[in-house]
Amino acid sequence: MARPEIAEVRKLTDDELTEQINGIRRELFDLRFQQATRRLEHPHRFKQARIKLAHLLSVQKERQRSTAS
């Protein structure tokens, strides 16, 4: 999975952004569960998911700040 460009994330609508944030959080939960049960096959997915989540949350926060101003 290649890292998404931040420009691609900015093209998402607010609903799509929220949906992807929830999906990544669920994925991180599942990865932690797999790690706890020793069934985790791809530990590099933690880093990828955290980076994508950070991109999504950054864009969401930017939008919240721009509408508040």
N, CA, C and O atoms as a Maestro MAE file, in Angstrom:
{
 s_m_m2io_version
 :::
 2.0.0
}

f_m_ct {
 s_m_title
 :::
 protein
 m_atom[276] {
  # First column is atom index #
  i_m_mmod_type
  r_m_x_coord
  r_m_y_coord
  r_m_z_coord
  i_m_residue_number
  s_m_chain_name
  s_m_pdb_residue_name
  s_m_pdb_atom_name
  i_m_atomic_number
  :::
  1 25 0.849 -1.170 0.000 1 A "MET " " N  " 7
  2 3 0.000 0.000 0.000 1 A "MET " " CA " 6
  3 2 0.894 1.232 0.000 1 A "MET " " C  " 6
  4 15 1.663 1.453 0.935 1 A "MET " " O  " 8
  5 25 0.788 2.019 -1.038 2 A "ALA " " N  " 7
  6 3 1.574 3.236 -1.122 2 A "ALA " " CA " 6
  7 2 0.918 4.317 -0.259 2 A "ALA " " C  " 6
  8 15 -0.294 4.325 -0.045 2 A "ALA " " O  " 8
  9 25 1.748 5.210 0.219 3 A "ARG " " N  " 7
  10 3 1.205 6.306 1.026 3 A "ARG " " CA " 6
  11 2 0.371 7.220 0.141 3 A "ARG " " C  " 6
  12 15 0.793 7.575 -0.960 3 A "ARG " " O  " 8
  13 25 -0.806 7.600 0.612 4 A "PRO " " N  " 7
  14 3 -1.636 8.487 -0.188 4 A "PRO " " CA " 6
  15 2 -1.078 9.912 -0.164 4 A "PRO " " C  " 6
  16 15 -0.558 10.376 0.851 4 A "PRO " " O  " 8
  17 25 -1.194 10.565 -1.264 5 A "GLU " " N  " 7
  18 3 -0.806 11.965 -1.315 5 A "GLU " " CA " 6
  19 2 -1.824 12.767 -0.518 5 A "GLU " " C  " 6
  20 15 -3.015 12.455 -0.524 5 A "GLU " " O  " 8
  21 25 -1.356 13.785 0.157 6 A "ILE " " N  " 7
  22 3 -2.250 14.604 0.972 6 A "ILE " " CA " 6
  23 2 -3.264 15.327 0.077 6 A "ILE " " C  " 6
  24 15 -4.375 15.633 0.509 6 A "ILE " " O  " 8
  25 25 -2.871 15.596 -1.171 7 A "ALA " " N  " 7
  26 3 -3.790 16.239 -2.114 7 A "ALA " " CA " 6
  27 2 -4.992 15.345 -2.397 7 A "ALA " " C  " 6
  28 15 -6.111 15.834 -2.552 7 A "ALA " " O  " 8
  29 25 -4.759 14.035 -2.466 8 A "GLU " " N  " 7
  30 3 -5.857 13.106 -2.691 8 A "GLU " " CA " 6
  31 2 -6.812 13.095 -1.501 8 A "GLU " " C  " 6
  32 15 -8.027 12.988 -1.673 8 A "GLU " " O  " 8
  33 25 -6.270 13.202 -0.317 9 A "VAL " " N  " 7
  34 3 -7.089 13.205 0.896 9 A "VAL " " CA " 6
  35 2 -7.923 14.482 0.940 9 A "VAL " " C  " 6
  36 15 -9.074 14.457 1.375 9 A "VAL " " O  " 8
  37 25 -7.357 15.578 0.500 10 A "ARG " " N  " 7
  38 3 -8.089 16.855 0.523 10 A "ARG " " CA " 6
  39 2 -9.258 16.864 -0.448 10 A "ARG " " C  " 6
  40 15 -10.176 17.669 -0.287 10 A "ARG " " O  " 8
  41 25 -9.253 16.000 -1.445 11 A "LYS " " N  " 7
  42 3 -10.344 15.942 -2.430 11 A "LYS " " CA " 6
  43 2 -11.576 15.238 -1.882 11 A "LYS " " C  " 6
  44 15 -12.654 15.335 -2.469 11 A "LYS " " O  " 8
  45 25 -11.435 14.534 -0.772 12 A "LEU " " N  " 7
  46 3 -12.556 13.795 -0.202 12 A "LEU " " CA " 6
  47 2 -13.590 14.743 0.396 12 A "LEU " " C  " 6
  48 15 -13.261 15.835 0.859 12 A "LEU " " O  " 8
  49 25 -14.840 14.305 0.377 13 A "THR " " N  " 7
  50 3 -15.886 15.084 1.033 13 A "THR " " CA " 6
  51 2 -15.790 14.845 2.535 13 A "THR " " C  " 6
  52 15 -15.072 13.951 2.981 13 A "THR " " O  " 8
  53 25 -16.508 15.640 3.306 14 A "ASP " " N  " 7
  54 3 -16.477 15.489 4.763 14 A "ASP " " CA " 6
  55 2 -16.977 14.113 5.195 14 A "ASP " " C  " 6
  56 15 -16.419 13.502 6.107 14 A "ASP " " O  " 8
  57 25 -18.031 13.626 4.538 15 A "ASP " " N  " 7
  58 3 -18.563 12.310 4.894 15 A "ASP " " CA " 6
  59 2 -17.570 11.202 4.568 15 A "ASP " " C  " 6
  60 15 -17.391 10.282 5.366 15 A "ASP " " O  " 8
  61 25 -16.925 11.275 3.415 16 A "GLU " " N  " 7
  62 3 -15.930 10.281 3.035 16 A "GLU " " CA " 6
  63 2 -14.744 10.321 3.999 16 A "GLU " " C  " 6
  64 15 -14.188 9.284 4.360 16 A "GLU " " O  " 8
  65 25 -14.375 11.514 4.401 17 A "LEU " " N  " 7
  66 3 -13.260 11.684 5.330 17 A "LEU " " CA " 6
  67 2 -13.579 11.017 6.670 17 A "LEU " " C  " 6
  68 15 -12.755 10.279 7.212 17 A "LEU " " O  " 8
  69 25 -14.755 11.274 7.193 18 A "THR " " N  " 7
  70 3 -15.175 10.674 8.451 18 A "THR " " CA " 6
  71 2 -15.261 9.157 8.340 18 A "THR " " C  " 6
  72 15 -14.874 8.435 9.258 18 A "THR " " O  " 8
  73 25 -15.767 8.688 7.218 19 A "GLU " " N  " 7
  74 3 -15.886 7.249 6.990 19 A "GLU " " CA " 6
  75 2 -14.506 6.580 6.959 19 A "GLU " " C  " 6
  76 15 -14.322 5.507 7.534 19 A "GLU " " O  " 8
  77 25 -13.551 7.209 6.295 20 A "GLN " " N  " 7
  78 3 -12.209 6.641 6.230 20 A "GLN " " CA " 6
  79 2 -11.515 6.686 7.585 20 A "GLN " " C  " 6
  80 15 -10.791 5.755 7.936 20 A "GLN " " O  " 8
  81 25 -11.724 7.748 8.346 21 A "ILE " " N  " 7
  82 3 -11.143 7.843 9.694 21 A "ILE " " CA " 6
  83 2 -11.661 6.692 10.556 21 A "ILE " " C  " 6
  84 15 -10.887 6.033 11.250 21 A "ILE " " O  " 8
  85 25 -12.965 6.455 10.509 22 A "ASN " " N  " 7
  86 3 -13.543 5.361 11.288 22 A "ASN " " CA " 6
  87 2 -13.008 4.008 10.817 22 A "ASN " " C  " 6
  88 15 -12.757 3.118 11.629 22 A "ASN " " O  " 8
  89 25 -12.837 3.858 9.512 23 A "GLY " " N  " 7
  90 3 -12.307 2.613 8.969 23 A "GLY " " CA " 6
  91 2 -10.877 2.347 9.408 23 A "GLY " " C  " 6
  92 15 -10.532 1.214 9.745 23 A "GLY " " O  " 8
  93 25 -10.044 3.377 9.407 24 A "ILE " " N  " 7
  94 3 -8.648 3.219 9.829 24 A "ILE " " CA " 6
  95 2 -8.576 2.925 11.325 24 A "ILE " " C  " 6
  96 15 -7.767 2.103 11.757 24 A "ILE " " O  " 8
  97 25 -9.407 3.585 12.109 25 A "ARG " " N  " 7
  98 3 -9.418 3.303 13.552 25 A "ARG " " CA " 6
  99 2 -9.831 1.859 13.816 25 A "ARG " " C  " 6
  100 15 -9.284 1.204 14.703 25 A "ARG " " O  " 8
  101 25 -10.791 1.369 13.051 26 A "ARG " " N  " 7
  102 3 -11.224 -0.027 13.187 26 A "ARG " " CA " 6
  103 2 -10.080 -0.967 12.779 26 A "ARG " " C  " 6
  104 15 -9.839 -1.982 13.432 26 A "ARG " " O  " 8
  105 25 -9.380 -0.619 11.696 27 A "GLU " " N  " 7
  106 3 -8.247 -1.433 11.242 27 A "GLU " " CA " 6
  107 2 -7.159 -1.495 12.314 27 A "GLU " " C  " 6
  108 15 -6.597 -2.561 12.564 27 A "GLU " " O  " 8
  109 25 -6.861 -0.362 12.947 28 A "LEU " " N  " 7
  110 3 -5.857 -0.345 14.010 28 A "LEU " " CA " 6
  111 2 -6.300 -1.206 15.194 28 A "LEU " " C  " 6
  112 15 -5.483 -1.899 15.800 28 A "LEU " " O  " 8
  113 25 -7.576 -1.162 15.519 29 A "PHE " " N  " 7
  114 3 -8.102 -2.019 16.591 29 A "PHE " " CA " 6
  115 2 -7.904 -3.487 16.232 29 A "PHE " " C  " 6
  116 15 -7.442 -4.276 17.057 29 A "PHE " " O  " 8
  117 25 -8.253 -3.853 15.001 30 A "ASP " " N  " 7
  118 3 -8.099 -5.236 14.559 30 A "ASP " " CA " 6
  119 2 -6.630 -5.665 14.577 30 A "ASP " " C  " 6
  120 15 -6.316 -6.795 14.950 30 A "ASP " " O  " 8
  121 25 -5.742 -4.769 14.176 31 A "LEU " " N  " 7
  122 3 -4.312 -5.089 14.185 31 A "LEU " " CA " 6
  123 2 -3.811 -5.318 15.609 31 A "LEU " " C  " 6
  124 15 -3.036 -6.242 15.857 31 A "LEU " " O  " 8
  125 25 -4.253 -4.478 16.541 32 A "ARG " " N  " 7
  126 3 -3.857 -4.677 17.939 32 A "ARG " " CA " 6
  127 2 -4.398 -6.009 18.472 32 A "ARG " " C  " 6
  128 15 -3.723 -6.708 19.228 32 A "ARG " " O  " 8
  129 25 -5.612 -6.342 18.071 33 A "PHE " " N  " 7
  130 3 -6.200 -7.612 18.494 33 A "PHE " " CA " 6
  131 2 -5.407 -8.783 17.925 33 A "PHE " " C  " 6
  132 15 -5.129 -9.748 18.636 33 A "PHE " " O  " 8
  133 25 -5.042 -8.705 16.653 34 A "GLN " " N  " 7
  134 3 -4.243 -9.763 16.031 34 A "GLN " " CA " 6
  135 2 -2.881 -9.888 16.713 34 A "GLN " " C  " 6
  136 15 -2.374 -10.994 16.903 34 A "GLN " " O  " 8
  137 25 -2.300 -8.761 17.076 35 A "GLN " " N  " 7
  138 3 -1.002 -8.785 17.743 35 A "GLN " " CA " 6
  139 2 -1.123 -9.451 19.118 35 A "GLN " " C  " 6
  140 15 -0.247 -10.216 19.520 35 A "GLN " " O  " 8
  141 25 -2.191 -9.162 19.822 36 A "ALA " " N  " 7
  142 3 -2.385 -9.728 21.148 36 A "ALA " " CA " 6
  143 2 -2.605 -11.241 21.088 36 A "ALA " " C  " 6
  144 15 -2.217 -11.965 22.005 36 A "ALA " " O  " 8
  145 25 -3.224 -11.713 20.014 37 A "THR " " N  " 7
  146 3 -3.476 -13.143 19.863 37 A "THR " " CA " 6
  147 2 -2.383 -13.828 19.044 37 A "THR " " C  " 6
  148 15 -2.504 -15.000 18.689 37 A "THR " " O  " 8
  149 25 -1.328 -13.092 18.751 38 A "ARG " " N  " 7
  150 3 -0.163 -13.601 18.011 38 A "ARG " " CA " 6
  151 2 -0.522 -14.122 16.625 38 A "ARG " " C  " 6
  152 15 0.018 -15.135 16.180 38 A "ARG " " O  " 8
  153 25 -1.428 -13.434 15.948 39 A "ARG " " N  " 7
  154 3 -1.809 -13.811 14.586 39 A "ARG " " CA " 6
  155 2 -1.496 -12.705 13.583 39 A "ARG " " C  " 6
  156 15 -1.975 -12.735 12.450 39 A "ARG " " O  " 8
  157 25 -0.709 -11.751 13.993 40 A "LEU " " N  " 7
  158 3 -0.366 -10.627 13.134 40 A "LEU " " CA " 6
  159 2 0.688 -11.059 12.127 40 A "LEU " " C  " 6
  160 15 1.786 -11.474 12.500 40 A "LEU " " O  " 8
  161 25 0.342 -10.957 10.837 41 A "GLU " " N  " 7
  162 3 1.251 -11.394 9.784 41 A "GLU " " CA " 6
  163 2 2.053 -10.251 9.179 41 A "GLU " " C  " 6
  164 15 3.170 -10.456 8.702 41 A "GLU " " O  " 8
  165 25 1.491 -9.054 9.197 42 A "HIS " " N  " 7
  166 3 2.132 -7.905 8.557 42 A "HIS " " CA " 6
  167 2 2.245 -6.745 9.549 42 A "HIS " " C  " 6
  168 15 1.395 -5.854 9.545 42 A "HIS " " O  " 8
  169 25 3.263 -6.737 10.389 43 A "PRO " " N  " 7
  170 3 3.383 -5.689 11.403 43 A "PRO " " CA " 6
  171 2 3.622 -4.298 10.812 43 A "PRO " " C  " 6
  172 15 3.404 -3.299 11.497 43 A "PRO " " O  " 8
  173 25 4.063 -4.214 9.565 44 A "HIS " " N  " 7
  174 3 4.291 -2.911 8.948 44 A "HIS " " CA " 6
  175 2 2.983 -2.165 8.698 44 A "HIS " " C  " 6
  176 15 2.996 -0.958 8.456 44 A "HIS " " O  " 8
  177 25 1.865 -2.865 8.754 45 A "ARG " " N  " 7
  178 3 0.576 -2.210 8.528 45 A "ARG " " CA " 6
  179 2 0.232 -1.228 9.634 45 A "ARG " " C  " 6
  180 15 -0.546 -0.302 9.407 45 A "ARG " " O  " 8
  181 25 0.801 -1.407 10.848 46 A "PHE " " N  " 7
  182 3 0.596 -0.445 11.934 46 A "PHE " " CA " 6
  183 2 1.061 0.937 11.500 46 A "PHE " " C  " 6
  184 15 0.322 1.915 11.610 46 A "PHE " " O  " 8
  185 25 2.288 1.008 11.007 47 A "LYS " " N  " 7
  186 3 2.861 2.290 10.616 47 A "LYS " " CA " 6
  187 2 2.065 2.918 9.479 47 A "LYS " " C  " 6
  188 15 1.772 4.113 9.503 47 A "LYS " " O  " 8
  189 25 1.720 2.116 8.494 48 A "GLN " " N  " 7
  190 3 0.969 2.631 7.354 48 A "GLN " " CA " 6
  191 2 -0.388 3.184 7.793 48 A "GLN " " C  " 6
  192 15 -0.804 4.252 7.345 48 A "GLN " " O  " 8
  193 25 -1.064 2.460 8.660 49 A "ALA " " N  " 7
  194 3 -2.382 2.887 9.124 49 A "ALA " " CA " 6
  195 2 -2.282 4.160 9.963 49 A "ALA " " C  " 6
  196 15 -3.119 5.055 9.835 49 A "ALA " " O  " 8
  197 25 -1.261 4.246 10.822 50 A "ARG " " N  " 7
  198 3 -1.094 5.453 11.650 50 A "ARG " " CA " 6
  199 2 -0.799 6.675 10.790 50 A "ARG " " C  " 6
  200 15 -1.305 7.763 11.067 50 A "ARG " " O  " 8
  201 25 0.011 6.507 9.753 51 A "ILE " " N  " 7
  202 3 0.335 7.631 8.864 51 A "ILE " " CA " 6
  203 2 -0.916 8.092 8.125 51 A "ILE " " C  " 6
  204 15 -1.185 9.290 8.035 51 A "ILE " " O  " 8
  205 25 -1.680 7.137 7.596 52 A "LYS " " N  " 7
  206 3 -2.902 7.504 6.878 52 A "LYS " " CA " 6
  207 2 -3.895 8.191 7.815 52 A "LYS " " C  " 6
  208 15 -4.546 9.164 7.433 52 A "LYS " " O  " 8
  209 25 -4.008 7.682 9.040 53 A "LEU " " N  " 7
  210 3 -4.908 8.294 10.010 53 A "LEU " " CA " 6
  211 2 -4.470 9.723 10.319 53 A "LEU " " C  " 6
  212 15 -5.308 10.616 10.443 53 A "LEU " " O  " 8
  213 25 -3.176 9.942 10.441 54 A "ALA " " N  " 7
  214 3 -2.662 11.288 10.709 54 A "ALA " " CA " 6
  215 2 -2.997 12.226 9.557 54 A "ALA " " C  " 6
  216 15 -3.382 13.372 9.792 54 A "ALA " " O  " 8
  217 25 -2.860 11.766 8.321 55 A "HIS " " N  " 7
  218 3 -3.220 12.591 7.166 55 A "HIS " " CA " 6
  219 2 -4.698 12.961 7.209 55 A "HIS " " C  " 6
  220 15 -5.066 14.122 7.025 55 A "HIS " " O  " 8
  221 25 -5.532 11.966 7.454 56 A "LEU " " N  " 7
  222 3 -6.972 12.201 7.473 56 A "LEU " " CA " 6
  223 2 -7.367 13.167 8.588 56 A "LEU " " C  " 6
  224 15 -8.166 14.078 8.370 56 A "LEU " " O  " 8
  225 25 -6.814 12.970 9.768 57 A "LEU " " N  " 7
  226 3 -7.143 13.848 10.893 57 A "LEU " " CA " 6
  227 2 -6.624 15.267 10.678 57 A "LEU " " C  " 6
  228 15 -7.259 16.231 11.107 57 A "LEU " " O  " 8
  229 25 -5.485 15.398 10.024 58 A "SER " " N  " 7
  230 3 -4.938 16.728 9.735 58 A "SER " " CA " 6
  231 2 -5.855 17.500 8.798 58 A "SER " " C  " 6
  232 15 -6.132 18.679 9.018 58 A "SER " " O  " 8
  233 25 -6.321 16.835 7.762 59 A "VAL " " N  " 7
  234 3 -7.222 17.490 6.814 59 A "VAL " " CA " 6
  235 2 -8.538 17.840 7.491 59 A "VAL " " C  " 6
  236 15 -9.093 18.914 7.260 59 A "VAL " " O  " 8
  237 25 -9.038 16.934 8.328 60 A "GLN " " N  " 7
  238 3 -10.286 17.207 9.034 60 A "GLN " " CA " 6
  239 2 -10.130 18.426 9.947 60 A "GLN " " C  " 6
  240 15 -11.018 19.277 10.004 60 A "GLN " " O  " 8
  241 25 -9.010 18.511 10.655 61 A "LYS " " N  " 7
  242 3 -8.767 19.636 11.552 61 A "LYS " " CA " 6
  243 2 -8.625 20.939 10.770 61 A "LYS " " C  " 6
  244 15 -9.108 21.984 11.206 61 A "LYS " " O  " 8
  245 25 -7.957 20.876 9.604 62 A "GLU " " N  " 7
  246 3 -7.833 22.071 8.749 62 A "GLU " " CA " 6
  247 2 -9.202 22.600 8.358 62 A "GLU " " C  " 6
  248 15 -9.444 23.807 8.389 62 A "GLU " " O  " 8
  249 25 -10.098 21.688 7.990 63 A "ARG " " N  " 7
  250 3 -11.442 22.094 7.575 63 A "ARG " " CA " 6
  251 2 -12.211 22.690 8.734 63 A "ARG " " C  " 6
  252 15 -12.940 23.665 8.555 63 A "ARG " " O  " 8
  253 25 -12.062 22.122 9.920 64 A "GLN " " N  " 7
  254 3 -12.762 22.645 11.089 64 A "GLN " " CA " 6
  255 2 -12.267 24.061 11.415 64 A "GLN " " C  " 6
  256 15 -13.056 24.938 11.767 64 A "GLN " " O  " 8
  257 25 -10.969 24.268 11.295 65 A "ARG " " N  " 7
  258 3 -10.414 25.600 11.582 65 A "ARG " " CA " 6
  259 2 -10.822 26.622 10.549 65 A "ARG " " C  " 6
  260 15 -11.046 27.785 10.886 65 A "ARG " " O  " 8
  261 25 -10.924 26.212 9.288 66 A "SER " " N  " 7
  262 3 -11.277 27.153 8.233 66 A "SER " " CA " 6
  263 2 -12.750 27.557 8.335 66 A "SER " " C  " 6
  264 15 -13.101 28.689 8.002 66 A "SER " " O  " 8
  265 25 -13.611 26.650 8.791 67 A "THR " " N  " 7
  266 3 -15.025 27.001 8.936 67 A "THR " " CA " 6
  267 2 -15.271 27.813 10.205 67 A "THR " " C  " 6
  268 15 -16.235 28.575 10.271 67 A "THR " " O  " 8
  269 25 -14.408 27.659 11.215 68 A "ALA " " N  " 7
  270 3 -14.561 28.408 12.466 68 A "ALA " " CA " 6
  271 2 -14.121 29.857 12.301 68 A "ALA " " C  " 6
  272 15 -14.599 30.739 13.015 68 A "ALA " " O  " 8
  273 25 -13.228 30.101 11.377 69 A "SER " " N  " 7
  274 3 -12.708 31.474 11.211 69 A "SER " " CA " 6
  275 2 -13.665 32.376 10.491 69 A "SER " " C  " 6
  276 15 -13.366 33.551 10.280 69 A "SER " " O  " 8
  :::
 }
 m_bond[275] {
  # First column is bond index #
  i_m_from
  i_m_to
  i_m_order
  :::
  1 1 2 1
  2 2 3 1
  3 3 4 2
  4 3 5 1
  5 5 6 1
  6 6 7 1
  7 7 8 2
  8 7 9 1
  9 9 10 1
  10 10 11 1
  11 11 12 2
  12 11 13 1
  13 13 14 1
  14 14 15 1
  15 15 16 2
  16 15 17 1
  17 17 18 1
  18 18 19 1
  19 19 20 2
  20 19 21 1
  21 21 22 1
  22 22 23 1
  23 23 24 2
  24 23 25 1
  25 25 26 1
  26 26 27 1
  27 27 28 2
  28 27 29 1
  29 29 30 1
  30 30 31 1
  31 31 32 2
  32 31 33 1
  33 33 34 1
  34 34 35 1
  35 35 36 2
  36 35 37 1
  37 37 38 1
  38 38 39 1
  39 39 40 2
  40 39 41 1
  41 41 42 1
  42 42 43 1
  43 43 44 2
  44 43 45 1
  45 45 46 1
  46 46 47 1
  47 47 48 2
  48 47 49 1
  49 49 50 1
  50 50 51 1
  51 51 52 2
  52 51 53 1
  53 53 54 1
  54 54 55 1
  55 55 56 2
  56 55 57 1
  57 57 58 1
  58 58 59 1
  59 59 60 2
  60 59 61 1
  61 61 62 1
  62 62 63 1
  63 63 64 2
  64 63 65 1
  65 65 66 1
  66 66 67 1
  67 67 68 2
  68 67 69 1
  69 69 70 1
  70 70 71 1
  71 71 72 2
  72 71 73 1
  73 73 74 1
  74 74 75 1
  75 75 76 2
  76 75 77 1
  77 77 78 1
  78 78 79 1
  79 79 80 2
  80 79 81 1
  81 81 82 1
  82 82 83 1
  83 83 84 2
  84 83 85 1
  85 85 86 1
  86 86 87 1
  87 87 88 2
  88 87 89 1
  89 89 90 1
  90 90 91 1
  91 91 92 2
  92 91 93 1
  93 93 94 1
  94 94 95 1
  95 95 96 2
  96 95 97 1
  97 97 98 1
  98 98 99 1
  99 99 100 2
  100 99 101 1
  101 101 102 1
  102 102 103 1
  103 103 104 2
  104 103 105 1
  105 105 106 1
  106 106 107 1
  107 107 108 2
  108 107 109 1
  109 109 110 1
  110 110 111 1
  111 111 112 2
  112 111 113 1
  113 113 114 1
  114 114 115 1
  115 115 116 2
  116 115 117 1
  117 117 118 1
  118 118 119 1
  119 119 120 2
  120 119 121 1
  121 121 122 1
  122 122 123 1
  123 123 124 2
  124 123 125 1
  125 125 126 1
  126 126 127 1
  127 127 128 2
  128 127 129 1
  129 129 130 1
  130 130 131 1
  131 131 132 2
  132 131 133 1
  133 133 134 1
  134 134 135 1
  135 135 136 2
  136 135 137 1
  137 137 138 1
  138 138 139 1
  139 139 140 2
  140 139 141 1
  141 141 142 1
  142 142 143 1
  143 143 144 2
  144 143 145 1
  145 145 146 1
  146 146 147 1
  147 147 148 2
  148 147 149 1
  149 149 150 1
  150 150 151 1
  151 151 152 2
  152 151 153 1
  153 153 154 1
  154 154 155 1
  155 155 156 2
  156 155 157 1
  157 157 158 1
  158 158 159 1
  159 159 160 2
  160 159 161 1
  161 161 162 1
  162 162 163 1
  163 163 164 2
  164 163 165 1
  165 165 166 1
  166 166 167 1
  167 167 168 2
  168 167 169 1
  169 169 170 1
  170 170 171 1
  171 171 172 2
  172 171 173 1
  173 173 174 1
  174 174 175 1
  175 175 176 2
  176 175 177 1
  177 177 178 1
  178 178 179 1
  179 179 180 2
  180 179 181 1
  181 181 182 1
  182 182 183 1
  183 183 184 2
  184 183 185 1
  185 185 186 1
  186 186 187 1
  187 187 188 2
  188 187 189 1
  189 189 190 1
  190 190 191 1
  191 191 192 2
  192 191 193 1
  193 193 194 1
  194 194 195 1
  195 195 196 2
  196 195 197 1
  197 197 198 1
  198 198 199 1
  199 199 200 2
  200 199 201 1
  201 201 202 1
  202 202 203 1
  203 203 204 2
  204 203 205 1
  205 205 206 1
  206 206 207 1
  207 207 208 2
  208 207 209 1
  209 209 210 1
  210 210 211 1
  211 211 212 2
  212 211 213 1
  213 213 214 1
  214 214 215 1
  215 215 216 2
  216 215 217 1
  217 217 218 1
  218 218 219 1
  219 219 220 2
  220 219 221 1
  221 221 222 1
  222 222 223 1
  223 223 224 2
  224 223 225 1
  225 225 226 1
  226 226 227 1
  227 227 228 2
  228 227 229 1
  229 229 230 1
  230 230 231 1
  231 231 232 2
  232 231 233 1
  233 233 234 1
  234 234 235 1
  235 235 236 2
  236 235 237 1
  237 237 238 1
  238 238 239 1
  239 239 240 2
  240 239 241 1
  241 241 242 1
  242 242 243 1
  243 243 244 2
  244 243 245 1
  245 245 246 1
  246 246 247 1
  247 247 248 2
  248 247 249 1
  249 249 250 1
  250 250 251 1
  251 251 252 2
  252 251 253 1
  253 253 254 1
  254 254 255 1
  255 255 256 2
  256 255 257 1
  257 257 258 1
  258 258 259 1
  259 259 260 2
  260 259 261 1
  261 261 262 1
  262 262 263 1
  263 263 264 2
  264 263 265 1
  265 265 266 1
  266 266 267 1
  267 267 268 2
  268 267 269 1
  269 269 270 1
  270 270 271 1
  271 271 272 2
  272 271 273 1
  273 273 274 1
  274 274 275 1
  275 275 276 2
  :::
 }
}
